[in-house]
Amino acid sequence: MTTCVEQTRRTLNFSAGPAVLPEPVLEQARADLWNIDETGIGVLEHSHRGPSIDRVFEEAEAACRRVGDVPDDWSVLFLQGGASMQFAMLAMNFLKAGRTADYLHTGAWTNRAIADAKAVGDVHVAWDGSGDTFAHLPAAADIQWSADPVYAAYCSNNTIYGTRFDTPPDAPAPLIADMSSEMYSRPIDWSKHAMVYAGAQKNLGPSGMALVLIRPDLLEQVNAALPAMLRYDVHADKGSRYNTPPVFGVYICGLMFQWIESMGGTAAMSERNDAKAAKIYDAIDSSGGFWRGHADTACRSVMNIPFVSPSPEQDAAFLQAATDNGMSGLKGHRSVGGLRASLYNAFPEAGCDALAQLMRDVAAKG
Ligand SMILES: Cc1ncc(COP(=O)(O)O)c(C=O)c1O
């Protein structure tokens, strides 16, 4: 697979997910869809237990470990049902009767995670950001953990509100992170976490699946009374192939990990992502108040930037101008309104320049 930094022939896709993928990944997938490993059979048509798919799974897991610097004893799982299935699975596996799970409530996705955990057992919301439309995140002193939580769950990057934890919170229990909208966009501090999961459709590949990384001591705690498909240890024992797995998703994730590696890994990605986001934040901050970002400046996301102009009419006009300039996916989430630029790993820097320039031009006209 060749490396390619900038996209050349395609629409600038600012979608929050499913989202832009790198051209070399798409080109490799196009070839392998027809014929993988010179077998005369495409990747979608092979048995999930044949040698080509053995290779796909082995390489995807190995590249996932290398690029993420995942500790050797952690399990790497490719599961179905997207990140939302993880809201339920993590509670079903670890929230035991008589115990409490703590959650930081930082947006619409934690709302769902909390609701699913409540369907399973006792939940304590250790911080609630709904009072200011989730525009900021808690400082350590703001968080009220319960006495002895079985785990603590948070969302490291809030896709809709554009907030991001700079560093993981210090929790008095195994810490579990929903990293869906920033997975592998920067290095992960494994020492702080016991489990990390991410829906794949933003930084890793296709929708409908999740990457789940689990520390061995947490894996030992799973609820063995659950049906097999819901048990993390079953998927770990079977190498994510307990049933017929989402082969194509795992295949694309494998290519994505290799692409991130070819781009210098997560540290290089992080630098590049910071530079990309800075272009948009600079266009907001230098607009004399024309553009306003939703998130407090102290906790701005590098992946998702929601912002508004002075009026819904001007937002709509901007969207039309963006479309006319070859841009797509900038409409804000319905709960925040306005506009949102999502700048995942594969989003090209030149696209950020183009958007920033358009924002400056529109702001200058007022
Ligand atoms: C942070 C976060 N968590 C969870 C989800 C839900 O993911 P899925 O649609 O894969 O279930 C999303 C979707 O955008 C998300 O942004």
The ligand as an SDF file (V2000), in Angstrom:
LIG
                    3D

 16 16  0  0  0  0  0  0  0  0999 V2000
  -18.4800    8.9060   21.0850 C   0  0  0  0  0  0  0  0  0  0  0  0
  -19.4410    7.9690   20.4460 C   0  0  0  0  0  0  0  0  0  0  0  0
  -19.8400    6.8630   21.1160 N   0  0  0  0  0  0  0  0  0  0  0  0
  -20.7140    5.9990   20.5790 C   0  0  0  0  0  0  0  0  0  0  0  0
  -21.2590    6.2050   19.3360 C   0  0  0  0  0  0  0  0  0  0  0  0
  -22.2440    5.2080   18.7800 C   0  0  0  0  0  0  0  0  0  0  0  0
  -21.6010    4.4580   17.8040 O   0  0  0  0  0  0  0  0  0  0  0  0
  -22.3860    3.3620   16.9330 P   0  0  0  0  0  0  0  0  0  0  0  0
  -23.2680    4.0940   15.9970 O   0  0  0  0  0  0  0  0  0  0  0  0
  -21.2620    2.6170   16.2600 O   0  0  0  0  0  0  0  0  0  0  0  0
  -23.1390    2.4910   17.8510 O   0  0  0  0  0  0  0  0  0  0  0  0
  -20.8780    7.3210   18.5930 C   0  0  0  0  0  0  0  0  0  0  0  0
  -21.4350    7.5560   17.2380 C   0  0  0  0  0  0  0  0  0  0  0  0
  -21.2190    8.5380   16.5930 O   0  0  0  0  0  0  0  0  0  0  0  0
  -19.9530    8.2260   19.1700 C   0  0  0  0  0  0  0  0  0  0  0  0
  -19.5780    9.3280   18.5100 O   0  0  0  0  0  0  0  0  0  0  0  0
  1  2  1  0
  2  3  1  0
  2 15  2  0
  3  4  2  0
  4  5  1  0
  5  6  1  0
  5 12  2  0
  6  7  1  0
  7  8  1  0
  8  9  2  0
  8 10  1  0
  8 11  1  0
 12 13  1  0
 12 15  1  0
 13 14  2  0
 15 16  1  0
M  END
$$$$
